Every structure is written in structure tokens, then in C-alpha cells.
Amino acid sequence: MTDLKQRIAEQIFASGPLSVADYMAICLFDPKQGYYTTREPFGVAGDFTTAPEISQMFGELVAIWLHAAWDAAGRPSPFILAEIGPGRGTLMKDLLRTLSKLDPAFATQASVAMVETSPRLAEVQKNTLGDAVQSIAWHQTIDTLPDLPLFIVGNELFDAVPFRQFVRAGGAWRERAIELDDAGNLQFVAGAGSLDPALLPSDVADAPEGAIVEIAPARSALMEAIAARISASGGAGLFIDYGYFKPGVGDTLQALRKHRYEDALASPGEADLTSHVDFHALAMAARAHDLAAHLATQGDFLLGMGLLERAGRLGAPLDAAGREKIHSEVERLAGPDAMGNLFKVLAVARPGIPVPPFSEAD
């Protein structure tokens, strides 16, 4: 048993069951033994690989989107260019490199900010961005960002924000929790708390006993905070994660370690804990602050931003092996059986500001 698992067991023994949200928060963000506070999980040597680590093309196309959104918003100056949940800084490095070539005016007028809660990951990001020409500021929350137009990106951000699960038990929806079994091991149980029926997805009336629904108020609250800033000060936001467009019934809690899935209760603090993101709820949170919210799959978004054209230019001077590598990266990022359909994109901006590749009807 890991030290953190032992501490969780002792807490449950002393105070009672933990909600899935509280368990997830402890596992990921415990100051001494939390997953994101004690390790660097990204890349081949870590537990999972994000899109910026797969190919530079991802960051390049996101940079083009940011520049287009800034241009459509009237080129405000000065403004904030921010990434929230920046991993090890690879995406921001690609953004700054691309934007400095695309339009030096954008790069020189932007105040670059990294929003990162983990001091350890902030140090990793500083090493990654050590040769950046721009001055970069680190913030733990968006609340301390300067009051300027905000152009913000979040890639695989919301999946790591704790969420709640409810299980259908005895005809009611009870909050799913973590308790100790007779041998002292962690187990899932139907807790005492129940769900307000108004928060249920519309198609759960006939859900069977044991069915699970997921509600993520903390994710919606974060989206609302970002949307409120953009609504008040201007700007735009782009958020990419694995998830779904329509809420429904299903258990998407998952633990990932060394690129393999494992039991979510097996190794607290040593495996990444995530779930699929409800993009409908995020879009509604943005629209609650009078923003336009556009949705697409990652595949459609990247293809619409010119992924194939960029791949062709990168591959033109390469040999057959190099072109095959580029082709493989395109398939991983945009292929329907890879990240293309699983990952979704949400773009937000004030109404009337056109952001590619979306139309006003999207």
C-alpha cells in the first residue's frame, strides 16, 4: 500500500466515505504525495502523451488560431496570451516560436502568462521555455492575470478537474463514494448524498440499477470564470480535451499509468485520474456569460486549420521515412480511430467575432 493510499484509508476510517471528487483531488493535488505535485507525467517516459508532444503541427495550428482570433477581435494591444494547465510547456514553446515568425507584432504586444497550480510543473515549464525571448509570468489562478483582453488556451485541462459521480441505487441517484471494505481495502459504494433530478441528463429515466452519471460543477465553474474574464475584457479561448458533446449515462473515470489503464483505486498518487469532459456543459457555462461557443471534434478542427497542408510542407524535403513519420502524426492527431473523434474542441469569443474554422452557425 502506498503512503498516500494508507493516509486515505485512515481518513476514511476516521471521517467516513470520500466522494469521487474529494478522492480525485487528494490523489492528484495532495501537496506532498499528489500525482501532479510529485512527478512529470508527460511523454514516452511518463504516463501519457499529449498532442503537443506528438507533433509540432498541433502547436503551430493553435498559434494560427490565436492570431486569427486576435485579428478578428481588432488586434487589441496590450493583451494577455495565456495557457492554463500547461503541462511541461511544449505547447507554449511552439506557440511562441510560430507566432514570432507569423507576426512579430503579436509576439511583442502580448504579455505571456502560464496558469499552473503545481510548483513542480512550473519549474519544468521554466526549463522548457528558458530560451524564450518573451518575458513569461506564472500564475496559480486566472484571478491574478492583468485586466486586459485575454487569449487563452487549455489543452487537456478540464479532464483533470475533479468531478462527481452518482449511481442509481434503490430507485434514487446516490453519490458514488470510496469506503473501506471489511479487509480495509478501498471500494466504491453508493453514499448517502443524492442528486437533484434537475441536474440529471434528459435520457436517464430508464437507466438500470447501478448506472452511473457524472456531474462536474468545478469544471463548469472554471469555464465560467474564464468566460467572465473574456466577456468583460475581450479576447477568446480555445479548449481541447477528450470528451463528449451530449451528456448521458456512463462511468468514464480512468486511471492511467505508464501508458496503460489500471484500477482507479489501486495506486493513489501514482496514476493519473481523469474522466471524459462534458463539452455541452462547458459551452453552456460560456454562453451564460454571453459568449459565442463553437464545438468541433479535434480532427475537424485541425483539418479545418490546415493540418494536411502543413504536413505536406513539412514532409516535402524529407525522405520516405520522414514523410511516413509526418503521416503517422497526422493520423494520431486527426484520425477518427485515434484522437480525431475522441477529442473535442471548444472555442469561445464575444458574439460577432469570427474564429476559424467555425461559422456563426457552429
N, C-alpha and C positions, 0 to 999 in steps of 0.2 A: 504494500500500500504506500503510495506517495505521501509526502508530508502534507501536501495540500488536501489530499483525499482524507487523511486522518483528521485534519482540522475541520473539514466539512462534516465528517461523521460526528465529531464531538459537538459541533454547533447544533446539528440536528438533534442529537441526544439531549442537549440542554434546552433547546428552544423550540423544537418541533420541526415539521417539514419545511423545506425550501421550495419556493416557486421555481419554475424553469428559468424565469428571468433573473432571479437572485442567484441561482446556481451558475448560470452563464456569466453573470457579472463577476462573480468570485473567480471562476476558472480563467477568465480572460484578463481581468484587470486587477487582481489582488496585488498590492504594492510589492510584496516580497516574492511571491511564487506564481503570479498570474502569467498566462501564456504570452501576452504581448509585452509584459514588463521584464521577462527573463530570457527571451530568445529572439533570434531573427528567423522568421518562418518562411521567408520568400525564396524562390528559385529552386533549382535542381537539388541543391544540398539541404533545402529546408523541407517544408511540409506541403507547399502548393506553389504553383507558378501563375502569376497574374499576366494579363495581356501585355503590359509594358515590358515584361521580362521576355515575352515570346518574340516580339519584333519591334524595332524602332518605328515601323509604319504606324502602329497604334498611336503613339505619342505625336507623330507628325500630323496625322489626320485630326486628332483632337486639337492640336495647335491651330490648324487651319480653321476649325470650327470656332475656336475662341476669337481668332482675328476677325472672322466674318461676323460674329455676334457683336464684337466691339465696333466694327464698322457700321453695322446696321443700327446700333444704338447711338450713332452720331459721333463716334470717336471721342468719348469723354476723356478729359485729362485734368488732373491725375486720376488714377483708378487703381483698384486692387486686383491683382492676379493671384488667386489662391487655390491651393489644393488641400482638401480635407481628407484625413486618413491616408497620408502619402506613402505608406509602405517604406521602402528604403530610398525613395527619392528618384527612382528611374524615370517615372513619367514626367516629373517636373524638369529633370535634366533634358529630356527630349523636347519638351515644350519650349524651354528657353533657347535651346540650340536652333530649333526650327523657326521660332518667332524672330530671333535676331537676324536670320537670313531673309525671312519673308518681309519684314517691315521693321527696320531699326527704330522707327518712331514708337511703335507699340512697346518694344522692349525697354526703351529708355524712359517712357512715361509711366510704366507700370511699377507699383510697389508690390514686390513679390512676397507672399506670405504662405507659410506652411502651418496648417492647423493639426496638431499632433498631441495626443494625451500622454503618450509613453515617452518618458525621458530617454530611455534606451534607444528607441527607434529614432528619436530626434537626433541623437548623436550619429546614428548610421546615416541619416539623411544629410547631415552636415558634411560627412566624409564624401558622400556621393556627389554633393554639389559644391565641393570645396573650390573647384576651379571656375565657378560661375562668375561672370563679370558683374551681374546684378547683385545688389545688396539684398539679402533674404532675411526676413524676420520670422520667428517661430512663435506660435500662439497655442495655448491649450484649448481654447474655445473660440468660436466666431465672435463672441461678445466683445473681445478686446481688439478686433480689427478696426482700423480707422473708418470713420464715417464717410466713405467715398463709394462711387459706383463699384460694384463687386462682380467680377467674372470668376466663377468658382467651378472646380471640377472635383468630383468624388468617384473614384473607381474602386469597386468592392469595398464600399464604406458601410452601407446600411445592413449588409448581412451579418456584420459583427456587433451590431447594436442589439442588446438583449431584448427578447420578445416573450410573450406569454402564450401558453398552450392551455386549451380546455378540452376535456374528454367527456364524451356522453356517457353518463353513468346513472342508472336508475331513472331514466327519462329526463334528467337535467344535465346541464353543461357545467361540470365541476373543474376548477383549476387543477391542471396537472402539476404534481409536485414530486419532490425527491424525499424519500423517507428511508429508514433503516429496516431491513428485514430481520428475522429472528437471529441470523448469524452475524448481524452488524454490517452487512453489505448494503450499498446504495441500491435503491429500486424506485421505479416510478409508481405513483399512486394517484388516485383521484382525491384531491384535497377537499377542504370544506368550502372554499370560496366558489361562487357561481358567477356565470356570465350574464350580463344584461342582454336579453333577447334582441334588443335594438342593434347590438353590435355584431350579431351573427350574420354571416353571408346569407344571401337570399335563398340558396338552394339546399339548405341543410335540414329541412323539416323531416325528411325521411332518412336521415343519417342513422346508421345502426349503432347499437351499443358498442362502446369502445372507440368510436370515431373521434377524430381529433380536429379541432380548428385552431388557427393561430392568429393572435391579435398582437400588434406591435405599436402600442401608443408612444413608446420612446422614439421610434423611428419617425412616426408622423410629427412628433414634437420637434425633432431635429430639422425635418424638412420645413416645418412651419417657421422655425427661427431663421433659417436661410432665406425662405421666401419673403419673410417680413423685411429683411435687410434689402433684398433686391427690389421689392415693391417700393420701399421708402427712398432708396438712394440710386436705383438704377442698376443695370448690369444684366447678367444672365448666368444660368447654371446648367451643368451637364453632369448627369449621374448615371453610372453604368454598374450593373450588378446582375447576378443570376436571380431569376425570379419569375413571376407570372403577372399577366395583365388582369386576370379576373380572380378574386378570392373564392375559395371553396374549401372542401374538406380534405385533410391530409396532413400527415406528420412529415415535416421537412427538416427537423433537427438532425444535424450530422456532425460527426467528429472526424477530422482529417489529420493524419499523422504519417509523415514520410510518404506522401502522395497516395496513401491508402486510407479507406474508411475504417473506423473502429467504433465500438460501443461508446456512446456519449458519456457513460458513467464510468468508463474503465480507467482513465488516466487524467483526472482533473489537473489543469495547468500545463499538461504536456502535449495536448492535442488542440487544434483549432476547433472551436464550436461555432457553427453558423446555422442559418436557415435561409430558405428562399424568401425573396423580398416581394411584398405585395405592392406592385407599381401602381395599381389603381388607387390605393390609399395614399401613396406619395403624391400622385397627381392631384388628388382631391385636396391634400394639405396645401399644395402650391396654389391651387385655384381659390382656396379660401382667403388668400391674400391678393386676389385679383391679378394673378399671373396667368399667362397662357402656358399650358403644359402639353408637350408633344411627346408621344410614345412611339417606339420602334424596337425591333429586335436589333441586337448588335450587328448581325450580318447585314441587314438592310441599311443601317446607319453607316457602317464602314464602306459598303459598296457605293452608297449614295455620295459619300465624301471623296470617292476616287481611289479606293483601295486597289482595284485592278490596274488602274493607270500608274499609280505609284509603284506597284510591284513590277510592272513592265519596265519602268525607267531604272529601277534598282537592278533588275536582272539582266538588262541589255548588255552590259560589259562583262558579265560573269560567264564562267564555263558552265557545262551541263550540271555539275554538282551544285554550283552556286545557285543556278536558276531553280533547281529542284528544292533547295532549301527555302527559297523565297516562296515557291508554290506551296510547300508544306506549312509555312507560316500563315499564308492566306487562308488555307483550309482550316487551320486551328482557330483563327480569329473569326472567320465568317462562314465556315461550312455549317450546313444545317445539322450535321451529326456531331459537331464539336461545340464551339462557343456561340456560333452564329444564331441559333434559335434559343438556346438556354439562357443566354444573357440578354437583358433588356436595357433600353436607353430611355432616360427621361431628360428632356431639355425644357428649361423654364426661362421665361423672359416676360417683360411687360407686354401687354397686348399691342399688336401692330408692329412689333419688331420682328422681321422675318429672320429666322435662323435656319441654316441649311441642315439637312436636306429636306426639311419639313415644309409643307404648305400650311396655310391658315386652317385648313380642314383637318389636319392630322391631330 
